[in-house]
Amino acid sequence: MKLTNESVQIELKNGTIVSGTILSVSPNMNTTLRGVKMTIRNREPISLEYINIRGSTIRYFILPESLPLDTLLIDDTPKPKVGSGAGNARQNSTRGRGGGRGGRGGRGGRGGGGGRGGRGRGQSSRGF
């Protein structure tokens, strides 16, 4: 993550302010900080070595003014190549050779009943 080792303030939904250095942030915004100073509303600040904050409790991050956001917001991760051309289109197609409506298997067309349901008795006991 690009903000690892940056000092930030995090405001939680309950009004608590947590200041510290980012160690990690998960995709669901769970955040681990070190060197923490936590100020709960209307109380004295508490110092902690580490804290793990659940992402759903975070209102917002307050980033340092000196942070170059214009360069950090550029996505420089390589994008996976998306195949193109007729060969790839054929592989992903849902039609032809049993795909789409009425292909191989399924209920079938005329007569035969398709093997499910029917008139309440098995096909072998027709009484003929």
C-alpha positions as CSV (number, residue, x, y, z in Angstrom):
1,M,0.0,0.0,0.0
2,K,1.3,3.5,-0.8
3,L,0.5,5.0,2.6
4,T,2.5,2.5,4.6
5,N,4.7,4.3,7.2
6,E,2.7,7.6,6.9
7,S,1.5,9.3,10.0
8,V,-2.3,9.9,9.8
9,Q,-5.2,10.8,12.0
10,I,-8.4,8.6,11.8
11,E,-11.7,9.9,13.0
12,L,-14.1,7.1,14.0
13,K,-17.9,7.2,13.7
14,N,-18.2,7.5,17.5
15,G,-16.1,10.7,17.5
16,T,-12.8,9.2,18.7
17,I,-9.6,10.5,17.0
18,V,-6.8,8.0,16.5
19,S,-3.3,9.2,15.5
20,G,-0.5,6.9,14.4
21,T,1.7,5.5,11.7
22,I,0.0,3.1,9.2
23,L,1.3,-0.5,9.2
24,S,-1.3,-2.0,6.9
25,V,-4.8,-1.5,5.5
26,S,-6.9,-4.4,4.3
27,P,-9.4,-4.2,1.3
28,N,-12.3,-3.7,3.7
29,M,-10.4,-0.8,5.3
30,N,-9.3,-2.6,8.5
31,T,-6.3,-0.5,9.5
32,T,-3.3,-1.3,11.8
33,L,-1.4,1.6,13.3
34,R,1.7,1.8,15.5
35,G,2.8,4.6,17.8
36,V,-0.8,5.4,18.6
37,K,-2.4,8.3,20.5
38,M,-6.1,7.8,20.9
39,T,-8.4,10.5,22.1
40,I,-11.9,9.4,23.0
41,R,-14.4,12.2,23.1
42,N,-14.3,14.2,26.4
43,R,-11.5,12.1,27.8
44,E,-7.7,12.3,28.2
45,P,-5.5,10.9,25.3
46,I,-4.3,7.3,25.6
47,S,-1.0,6.1,24.2
48,L,-0.8,2.6,22.7
49,E,2.0,0.8,20.9
50,Y,-0.3,-0.8,18.3
51,I,-4.0,-0.7,17.4
52,N,-6.2,-2.5,14.9
53,I,-9.3,-0.6,13.8
54,R,-12.2,-2.2,12.1
55,G,-12.9,-0.6,8.7
56,S,-16.6,-0.2,9.2
57,T,-16.0,2.1,12.3
58,I,-13.9,4.6,10.4
59,R,-15.5,7.9,9.3
60,Y,-12.4,9.2,7.5
61,F,-8.7,9.4,7.3
62,I,-7.0,12.8,7.8
63,L,-3.8,12.7,5.7
64,P,-0.7,15.0,6.3
65,E,-0.7,18.2,4.2
66,S,2.8,17.4,2.8
67,L,1.5,14.2,1.1
68,P,1.8,14.4,-2.7
69,L,-1.7,13.1,-3.5
70,D,-1.5,13.8,-7.2
71,T,1.3,11.3,-7.6
72,L,-0.1,8.8,-5.1
73,L,-3.5,8.6,-6.8
74,I,-2.1,7.4,-10.1
75,D,-2.7,3.7,-10.5
76,D,0.6,2.2,-11.6
77,T,-0.2,-1.5,-11.1
78,P,0.0,-3.5,-14.3
79,K,-3.4,-4.4,-15.8
80,P,-4.1,-8.0,-16.8
81,K,-4.2,-8.4,-20.6
82,V,-7.7,-9.0,-21.9
83,G,-7.8,-11.5,-24.9
84,S,-9.3,-10.4,-28.1
85,G,-10.1,-11.9,-31.5
86,A,-12.3,-14.6,-32.8
87,G,-10.6,-17.5,-31.0
88,N,-11.2,-16.0,-27.6
89,A,-14.8,-15.0,-28.4
90,R,-15.6,-18.6,-29.4
91,Q,-14.3,-20.0,-26.1
92,N,-16.5,-17.7,-24.0
93,S,-19.6,-18.2,-26.2
94,T,-22.7,-19.7,-24.8
95,R,-24.2,-20.8,-28.1
96,G,-23.5,-23.7,-30.4
97,R,-22.6,-27.3,-29.6
98,G,-25.0,-27.7,-26.7
99,G,-25.0,-24.1,-25.4
100,G,-28.1,-21.9,-25.3
101,R,-31.6,-23.2,-25.5
102,G,-32.3,-26.9,-26.2
103,G,-28.8,-28.1,-26.6
104,R,-27.4,-31.4,-25.4
105,G,-29.0,-32.7,-22.2
106,G,-31.8,-30.7,-20.8
107,R,-35.5,-31.5,-21.5
108,G,-35.2,-32.1,-25.2
109,G,-37.9,-31.5,-27.8
110,R,-40.6,-33.9,-29.0
111,G,-42.0,-36.8,-26.9
112,G,-40.0,-38.9,-24.6
113,G,-40.9,-36.8,-21.6
114,G,-37.2,-35.9,-20.9
115,G,-36.9,-38.4,-18.0
116,R,-38.5,-36.2,-15.3
117,G,-42.0,-35.8,-14.3
118,G,-44.5,-37.6,-16.4
119,R,-47.8,-39.3,-15.4
120,G,-46.9,-40.4,-11.9
121,R,-45.2,-43.8,-12.7
122,G,-41.9,-44.8,-14.1
123,Q,-41.3,-45.4,-17.8
124,S,-40.8,-49.1,-17.4
125,S,-44.2,-49.7,-15.8
126,R,-46.5,-48.5,-18.6
127,G,-48.7,-51.5,-18.3
128,F,-48.4,-52.7,-21.9
